[in-house]
C-alpha cells in the first residue's frame, strides 16, 4: 500500500478538525436526536451540493485536487455523525421508545438520501 501525499493527509485532517468542532457546537446548542438529525441532513445536503458543483466546475480554482478530500471527507465527514445517530437510536429503543427509535432510524436515512439529492439538484440549478 502506498502512502498518501502529506498535503492530502493535512487537508483531510484540517477539514475534519473544523467539521468536528462545528458538530460539537451543534451538540451543545441542540443535544439529542433532533440535533443529530439536523447535522446529518445539513451535512448530506452540503455534500450533495459540493460534489455536484465540483463535478460541474472541474477547472474552477475551487476544484483544486484537495478540495474534495478536505471539504467532503474532512469537513463534512467530521461534521456529520452517523455513529451518534446509531447510538441514539439504540438508546431510544432501550428506554422503551421503540417507535421513536424506528422513526429516528428510518427518518434519518430517508432524509439523508433526499438531502444529498436536493443538494445536487440545487447545485445543478445554479449552473451557468
N, C-alpha and C positions, 0 to 999 in steps of 0.2 A: 504494500500500500504506500502510495506517495503522500508526502506531507503537503497540506495546502499552503499557499503562499502566506507569509506573515501578514501582509496587508489584508487579506481576506479574513484571517482569524481576528485581527484587530477590529475590522469593520463589523463583523458579527457580534463580537464581544461588546463593543461600544453601543451598538444599536440595542443589544439585549439589556445592557445596564439601564439605558434610558427607558426602554419599554417596561422593565421590571419595576423601576421607580414609579412610573406612571400608574402601573397596575396597583402598586401598594397604596398610592394616593387615592385611587378609586375605592379600594377595600376599606380604607379608613372612613371615607365620606359615605359610602354605601355598602356596609358589610352584609354578607349573606347571599343567598341565591339570586336576588334581583340585581345586585351589583355585579355578580359574576356573569349573569345573563347579559347585562348591558355591555360589559367589557368584551365578551366573546362575540356578540353581534357587531359591535362597533369595529372590533379588530377584523372580523370577516368582511365587513363592508369595505374597510380600508384596503385589505389585501386584494380583494377582487378589483377594486379601482386601480390600485397601484400596478398590479401585474398586467392588467389590460392596457393601462397608459404606457407602461414601459414597452409592451409589445407593439403598440401603435406609433411610438416615437423612438425608434432604435438609434437615431442619430442625435437626439437631444443631449445636451450636457448632463441632464438628469439621468440619462440612460448609461451612465458610467458602469463599467463592469462590476463595481462593488455596490451599486445602488440596490439591486435585488437582494443580495445577501444581507446587507446592512439594514435595509428597511423592512424587507419581507421576513427574513429568517430572524434577524436580531431584534429590531424594534417591535414588530408586530408579534413575533413569536414570544418575546418577553412580556408583551402586554396581555395577550390572551392567556387564558388559564383553564384549559380543559381538564387538568388534573384536579383543580379545585372544584370544578363542575361535577366530576365523578364523586369526589369525597362528600360534597354537599348532598348529592342525590342519595348516597348510601346513608348519610346521617338522617335525612328526612325519612327514609324507609325504616330505619332502626327506631326512630322516635314515634312510629305508628302512623306516619303521614304518607302511606303508600301512594294514594292518588297524587299528592303533591310531588312525590319523588318521580313518579312516571311522567307527570306533566313537565317537570323540570328536565328530565332526560330527553323526552321526545321533543318538547318545545324548543329547547336549546339547539338540538341537532337540526331540526327543520329551519329554525330562524337563522342559524349559521349558514346553511346552504343557500337560503334565499338571499341573505345579506351578501354573500360572495357574488351571486348572480347580479344582484342590484348594483353592487359596486362596479362590476364590469360593464353593465349596461349604462350606468352614469358616465363612466369614462368614455365609452364608445359614443355616447350622445354629445360629448364635448369635443369630439374630433373635428379638426378643421376640414 
